[in-house]
């Protein structure tokens, strides 16, 4: 396993890029520490697969360096980098047995037959496919084939890292949770550097210790699932993480904080001070639906709002209210009673109210 460092990395599929829009990955620096379980999360087209292919050696970056344990590997092939990659669709040899598929990478590396047998059985047991070892791969289901494909990556003990590119796409939804947990157990058992690409926040949170969120060719935040939820560093992270995502309201500066229409949202003194120093007009206030409070009675810190919609999702409700020109989503417990068309009173607890300038979170240290 290796520490993987991306240094001043950028990539364009255009031979003559003229601006940021021509780059699939904009210049970034990032480190995947040795032995970590990581997810690379983001929407389609944000640069996730490009980054994975650059790490593996399938794509050479336009700019910057890829370092394995401090050694530049830009010019090395995937084989020379000792990278195992599991793709969206299973890569197996249908004419071979499951055993021979799993043994293939070891035979190529001229591993002793006794060691191959022991290692293949160990990985097959972990993936729960021991009873299928001597079946032809063509007779397997899609999820069984993907297990074999994963096993081909796991069977080598000398790999620098295993890269997973949306590996559960073809898996039956009922089996996805089990396989995610199985991958997590495998990581804990073998302590291999793993990077898991997905657009599904649940997959990312289930598998990874830390998640890198990609947006528009950049990693906009790298943190634990809790950090991404409670302290989103970018408006995209706030919007993309959570169901529903963070409420984001465009505001203008005012003496008390932020204003939209006739509604004034008071901010902390340090936030007001930051706003007064900056020239940009791209200012937003964000708060998660889980942290907005509703009450039947008005108070000094509440805002009268019209109830537009109530979605009863069984264990909780999502209430949509109209506050001035903004629609606010609020998560409430299932016992909460409110009537569509009625009036409720909204409060924004200060500790959960976030200020974003030019889409990035403003921290107290400035």
HUMOVEN-V954313 format. One record per backbone hydrogen bond with DSSP energy under -0.5 kcal/mol. NH is the residue of the N-H (numbers start at 1). CO is the residue of the C=O. If there is no record, write none. Layout:
nh: [NH:NH]
co: [CO:CO]
This chain:
nh: [2:4:5:5:6:7:7:8:9:10:11:14:17:22:23:24:25:26:28:30:32:33:36:38:38:39:40:41:41:42:46:51:52:53:54:55:56:57:58:59:61:62:63:65:67:68:69:69:71:73:76:81:82:82:83:84:86:87:92:94:96:98:98:99:101:102:103:104:105:106:107:108:109:110:111:116:117:118:119:120:121:122:123:124:125:126:127:128:129:130:132:133:135:137:138:139:140:145:146:147:148:149:150:151:152:153:153:154:155:160:161:162:163:164:165:165:166:166:169:170:171:175:176:177:179:180:181:182:183:184:185:186:187:188:189:190:191:194:195:196:197:197:198:201:204:205:206:207:208:209:210:211:212:213:213:214:214:215:217:218:220:220:221:223:228:229:230:231:235:238:239:240:241:246:247:249:251:252:254:257:258:259:260:263:265:266:267:271:272:273:274:275:276:277:277:278:283:284:285:286:287:291:292:293:295:302:303:305:306:307:308:308:309:311:312:313:313:315:317:318:319:319:320:321:321:322:323:323:324:326:328:328:330:331:332:332:334:336:341:342:344:345:346:346:347:348:349:349:352:353:354:354:356:357:358:360:361:362:363:366]
co: [160:32:3:67:30:5:65:6:28:63:25:22:14:19:20:11:11:217:9:6:4:31:33:36:194:210:196:39:212:198:43:47:48:49:50:51:52:53:53:53:59:10:10:7:5:71:3:67:68:66:73:77:78:79:78:161:163:85:90:92:93:132:135:133:97:98:99:100:101:103:103:104:105:107:106:112:113:114:115:116:117:118:119:120:121:122:123:125:124:124:129:130:132:96:94:136:137:141:142:143:144:145:146:147:148:149:150:150:151:82:82:193:84:195:86:163:164:197:166:88:168:172:172:173:175:176:177:178:179:180:181:182:183:184:185:186:187:36:162:38:164:195:40:199:200:201:202:203:204:37:37:223:39:211:221:41:212:218:46:215:213:218:213:211:224:225:226:227:359:234:235:236:237:238:287:285:283:259:257:254:265:252:263:260:258:264:256:268:268:269:270:271:272:273:274:274:281:356:249:354:247:288:288:347:345:299:346:344:322:342:306:320:320:318:310:311:316:313:332:311:317:330:309:319:328:306:321:326:322:323:321:326:319:289:317:330:315:333:307:339:305:295:303:344:293:301:291:347:349:350:286:352:284:360:282:357:233:355:361:363]
